[in-house]
Amino acid sequence: MTARLLLLLALLLPAAADAAGTISRAELKALRDSGAPVTLVDVRSSAEYAGGHIPGAINIPHDQVAGRAAELGQGQVVLY
């Protein structure tokens, strides 16, 4: 399975979260610093996102991720 599919499964099926994996804040920073393509997706509501989010993150509420998968871009996708 691709990493993108695993991340989508993690949202849709909580038991799949272990298969998709998790990363620490330090690992996310290292990934972003490496210059590798990474898309950060804030899966909270639009109101929560408006209240503050990681710079560069896009907002796709968790119940819309599967239907908006085309917006996830290339490379690594990190959902939070």
Secondary structure, 3 states (H helix, E strand, C coil): CCHHHHHHHHHHCHHHHHHHCCCCHHHHHHHHHCCCCEEEEECCCHHHHHCCCCCCCEECCHHHCHHHHHHHCCCEEEEC
